[in-house]
C-alpha cells in the first residue's frame, strides 16, 4: 500500500511520506518553508498549519483532520499557555496518518507568494458615482411642520440639484441625532451611478466631512489585488494583495468547479473564503493609509467568470461545460454588506460585465484600460494564466476568445515548477557554446554566476522555477540548440555537456546542479509546448476572424504577463510576430480598468457598450483550431514566419529530432483536454 500523499498549499508541492512522519519534516523534505524557531519543541508556535477537508479530485486526495495524529502533549501545552486558533495544528507535533491537503496560513508564512499587482500611475478624469455634499439645513419650525429628513432633502435639492432622493433605510433612525450633533450642518453622501438614475442618500455625517474612499479590486484565481482610492482626488492611497485562499480547493478553476460539484457545501465554502480575503485586504489598505472603513462608499470588482460567480455567491457549475452559460453577464449593482464586506453600511458595489462564458470581467476591465476599441491599430491584448483571455481589435471591430492553456505557465505540471515566491528561478540565460546556464531567483538581484549569489539566497535557497523562468529556459534551450524546433531535447549533446542527462528513453537539461537538483525534462518541454500552442491557436483564430496576418501591437496583461520578457515569449511562439518595440507588459490592466470605473462613472457606460459589441469566438467550435494548434507546437511555429523576431534574435537553424516517450503528442493531449476549460 502506498504511503500517504501530502499536498502543501499554496506552493502546490507534494510527496508521499511514511505514516508517523511529522508534517514539519515532510515540508522540509519538499522544500516548503515552515518556520520553527524553537527547533520543533512546540514552544514558538511558528509552525502552525491547517488541514483542508474534502475531496480534491484533481489530486486524488480525500483530506480530513483525522488523517493527522490526535492532539499531542506539546500542542495541548501550547494551546493552554498561548493561543492556538481553532483548526490549527503544530506541524512539529502532528504526524501523518493518511492523505492530506495542508494549508500554511498567511499569518505564519515567511516565503509567501509574491503578489505583484501594484497600481499604475495613470490619472483619470474624476466623476465618481458617490460624492459628498455639505448642506446647512433649516431648523425645525412649529409653523412649518416639515420633518427633519424632509428638510435635509430639500436642502440637497436647493444646493446640489438632487431631487427625488431615495434614502437608505439604515439612516432613518439616525438622521435627527446627526443633524443636531452637526448643529444643522451635515455632509451627505449621494450615490448616483447614471445620469438618469435616481439619487440615493447612502451616508450622513455631522458637520463638514471630507473623506470618501473607494475600493478597486481584481479577484484573480491565484491572487487578489486591491487599491484604496480617494473619491475626492482619484488618487490611489494604498494597495494590497494576497493569495486567493480558494487555491486550497483547486489550483485551476475547473478543479474548483469540480469541488463545487462534488461537495454539497463547496460553493458556500469558496464564497466565504474569497469574501473573507477581500475583507481582509480592506483592513490592510485602511491600516496602511489610516482610512476608516466607514468612509468607504463605493467599490468596483472584476474577475474571471468563475471568480465573479463565486464572489457573488452564484453556483459556477454551468461554466464547467458547454455551452458555458453565465448566470449573469451584465453589470451587477449591489451593496457591500450583502457581500459580507465591512464598509460604510451604504457602500455600493459595481461589478464590471463579463464578455463571455470564459472571458470575464477582468478581460473587460483590461480592455477598458488599454482601449483597443479607441484606436486604429490592430491591438492584441493577452492575459496569460491557466486560461488565456484574448482580445483582438481596433475601433472598427473587436473579437475575443479564451484558450485552455492549462496551469503549466504557473508552475504546475512542471517537474521543478512552482509559483512566484522567493527562491524561484525567474530569469535564465544559456551559453550556446558551453551550454552552461546562469539564472536569477526572486529575492536577489544577482545572477547565479556572480560573487555573493550563494550568500544572497542562503535564506530562501533556490527552490524551483516560476512561470517567467519556465518560458525563458525553454526559449534559451531552443536558441542554444539543446532542443529542436519540434521541442525534442538533443541527447547527442550529452557528449558535449554534463548538463544533458539521460532519463530512460528521453533526456533532461540540468539548470541547477546544487541542492535541490533542478532540471527541465522532456515532459516539461512538452507541457510548455502544449500550453503555448493552445494560446497561439486561439490568437490565430481571432486573426482569421479579423482577416489580418499580423498585429500592430501586443499587450501582456496580468501579474504573470508583467514579468514575461516579450522577446522570449516570441521565441517560444507564445505570441505572433510583431515589432518588439510594440510589445509590452501593462501590469494589472484589469485592476486599472476597475479603478477607472471607480473614479469615473462614464467609464462604466463605456465598457458596458463595448462588451455588447465585442464578438465572442468559441475556440472549441472552430474547425481550424486543431490545424493552428499543431503548427504552433513547433518553436516558434511550423508555418508562420517571424521576420521581426529574426531582426532581434539569431534564431537557430531548423532541425528536427525523433521523439521517444515524450508524454504524448498534441492531438492526444488536445483530446484529453477537450472538455476541460481551465480558467484564470
Buried (B, 14 or more C-beta within 10 A) or exposed (E): EEEBBBBBBBBBBBBEBEEEBBBBBBBBEBBBBBBBEBEBEBBBBBBBBBBBBBBBBBBEBBBBBEBBBEBBEBBEEBBEEEEBEEBBBBBBBBBBBBBBBBBBBBEBBEBBBBBBBBBBEEEBEBEBBBBBBBBEBBEBEEEEEEEBBEBBBBBBBEEBEBEEBEBBEEBEEEBEEBBBBBEBBBBBBBBBBEEEEEBBBBBBBBEEBEBBBBBBBBBBBBBBBBBBBBBBEBBBBBBBBBBBBBBBBBBBBBBBBBBBBEBEEBBBBBBBBBBEBBBBBBEBBBEEBEBEBBBBBBBBBBBBBBBBBBBBBBBBBBBBEEEBEBBBBEBBBBBBBEBEBBBBBBBBBBBBBBBBBBBBBBBBBBBBBBBBBEBEEBBBBBBBBBBBBBBBBBEEBBBBBBBBBBBBBBBBBBBBBBBBBBBBBBBBBBEEEEBEBBBBBBBBEBBBEEEEBEEBBEEBBBBBBBBBBBBBBBBBBBBBBBBBBBBBBBBEBBEEBEBBBEBEEBBBBBBBEEEEEBBBBBBBBBBBBBBBBBBBBBBBBBBBBBEBEBBBBBBBBBBBBBBBBBBBBBBBBBBBBBBBEBBBBBBBBBBBBBBBBBBBBEBBBBBBEBBEEBBBBBBBEBEEBEEBBBBBBBBBBBEBEBEBBEEBBEBBEEEEBEBEEBBBBBEEBBEEBEEBBBBB
